[in-house]
Amino acid sequence: MVGFIIGALFSLGVQRELARRDQPKSALPQPPTTPAKVEPQKSVTAIKDRTSLVAIENIFVQYESQAVWRNDLTEVALWNAETNKFSECFEVMRSGDNYYFRSLPHLTRPVIRHNVDPDLPLRFTEPEDVQLKRLKETSSIWLPPTTEPNR
């Protein structure tokens, strides 16, 4: 008896499926012919203006000798005339004679503040361990007091 009921439900389902397939295509809703245009979303660190990328490339080449590299990477901040500060940050990757630039939301290394020309449009960074080593070598504050007795 159960098998008879299952068979009847199966045949009813098959009939409905065949009837649906035989419906004319015009009765079905048509998909839109042109897909909606989707604007690509910019990331947080996307460059707002292509001129800043051109500017960093040109300026960095002029002052590249002042960069402190670690694993062929360094970070720089570029002066922005609109904000009147060094607000455009970039990571620079060196590969042979080529440089590749990636915008950053902020610098992750300390900015070099010693012997810096205040008129430069760039601020260079250095790794923390390099900065500490330099400070120990150039500053008497970092040197431990001598333990030798005076004779």
N, C-alpha and C positions, 0 to 999 in steps of 0.2 A: 504494500500500500504506500509506504514512504517512497519507494522508487517511482511509483506512478506519479506522485505529486511533484517530485524533483524533475522528472522528465517533462511534465506539463509546464512547469515554470521555466525550464530551459528552452522549450520550443516557443513559449510566449516571448522570452527575451530575444531569441533569434529573429522572430517575426518583426519585432519593434526595430531592431537594428537594421534589417533589410529595408523596412519602410523609411527609416531615416536616411539611408544611403540613396534611396530612389528619389528623394525630394529634389526639386530643381535647385541649381546653384544660386539662382537669383534670390531665393527666399532666405538664404543664409546671409548674415551681415558680412559686408566686404571689409577687409582690412584697409587701413589708409594706404594710399598709393605712395605718398612721400613720407618718410619718417620725420618725426619732429627733430628740429635742429637742436643739438645739445652743445652748449658752450663748455669748453674745457675749463675746469676750475684751476685756478692758480694756487700753488702751494704757498705756505706762509713765507717762505724764503725766496719766492719768485722775484725776479728783477722787474721793477715797475717800469723802468725805462731802458730801452736797449742802449741808449747813449752812455749809461753808467758802465755797461760791460765794455764798450769801446774805450771809455775813459780809463778804466782800471788796467786794461791791456796796455795802452799807450804809456800811462804814468808808471806802471810797475817796471816796464822795460828800462826806463830812465834811472830808476833807483834800486834795481834788483841787487846791487852789490851790498846793500844794507840789510838784506833779509837774513834771518837766522833760520836755518833749515834743520828739520828733524825728520828722517825717513822721507826725504824729498817733499816735505809738506811745510808750509808756513801759513800764517794768517796775517792779514792787513786790514786796516780800516781806512776808507777813502773819505775825504772831506766832501760834505754835501752842502752846497751853497744855500739850498732851500731851508735846511734845518740849522745851519751854522754850527755844525759839529761833525765829528767823524762818525757818521751813522751808517754808512754803507760798508758792511763787513764781508770779507771774502776769504776763502781758503784757496791757496795757490798750490797746485801740484806741479812738480818739476819732473819732466821726462826727457832726458837728454838736453837738447836746446829748446824744447817746447815747454810752454806753461799752459796749464788748464785752470780755469777759475770756476769756483762754485760759491754762490752767495750763501751767507750765514745770517741767522737772525741776530747773533751777537758773537763777540770774540770769546774763545775758550782758553786763551793763553794770556799771560800778563803782557801789557804794552811796555815796550822799551822806552824808558824815560831819561836815560843818561846820554849825554852828547847828541841830543836830537835837535836838528834845525827846526825852529818853530814855524818856519814858512813852508815846510814840505807839505804837499797835499795828501801824504800817506803817513800812517802810523804803523810801524812794524811791531810784531810780537816775538816773544822767545819762550821756549818751554820753561817751566818753573825751576827745574833742576839746573838749567843753564843760568837762569837769573840768580839763583842762590849761590852758585859757584862764583859768578862774577862779583856779586856783592861781598862775598867772603874775601876775595882777592883784592878788591879795591877799597873796602871800608874797614876802618879800625874798630868800628862798633862790633863787627862780627868776630873779631879776633879774640881768643881767650886771653886772659891776663897771663903774663909770664910767671912761671913758678920758680925760676932760678933766683937764688939769693944774690943780693948786691954785694960785691966784693970790693 
